[in-house]
């Protein structure tokens, strides 16, 4: 199972490919500032991929429409991982 680690807290867990980064954050009690229930509408749940960018599925059409996302920024509600990743919630 892939492992996700949230920085700066260092909280981590193994997740399956059906779990989003948002869902993993909630299970670990890590705040990703989401307000829309994981629908991609609020665009507040931005995380920055620090390691393992190749282990995340490509950006969704929802993410592509968010003009202010930097290259390594992702909406946690839209991300499913395929391998180990380290992300920052700051």
N, C-alpha and C positions, 0 to 999 in steps of 0.2 A: 504494500500500500504506500502511496506517496505521503510524504510528510510535509506539513506546512508549519512554518515558524513565523510568529508575529513579533516584530520589533517595535518599540524598544523593550517590551515586557519579557520577551524570550519565551512566551507561552507557545507550545507546539503540540501537534497531534497528528496521527496518521488518519487520512481520510480516503474515502473511495472516490472514484471518478464522477459520481453523481452529486457529490457535496460541493456547494459553492464556497468560495472563500468567506463570504458573508455568513453562511451557516456555520462554518468552522469557527469563525470569530465569536459568534453568539454562544456556541457550545463551550468556548474557553473564557467567556465573559470579557472579551476584548471589544472595545467600542470602535465601531467603524462608521459611526455618525449617520447611519441609514435612517430614513424617515418614510420611505414609501413601501416598506414591506418586501423589498427585494424585486421590485418590478423594473428598476432602472429608470424610473421617472424623476427621482429627486437629484440624482447624480452627486450625492453627498458621500457615498461610501468608497471614496477613492483610496486606494492603497498604491504604494510604490513598490515595484518588484526590485529587490536588491540582488537576489540570486535565483537562478533557475527560470529565467524568462522563456526559454525554449520549452519548458515543461508546463506551459499554460496554453490552453486552446487560443487560437487567434481572436482578436477583438471582434466582438459582436457588432451588428449594425447599430445597435443602441450606443455602444462605446464609440464607434467611428463618428457618430453625429455630435459627440461632445468635443467642441473645439479646443477646450483648455486642457485636455489630457496630454501630458508629455508622453514621450515614447514608452517609458517604463511605468506609466500610471495606468491603472485599471480600475474599473468599477467592481468591487468585491462581489456584488450580487450577480455579475455576469460571468465570473471566472470559475472554470472547472480546471483542475490541474491533472496532469498526466505523470508527473514526477515531483521530486522534492523542490520546494520553493521557500524562499525567505522574503517576507514582505514587511514594509514599514507602514504603520497607521498614522504617521505624522506627516 
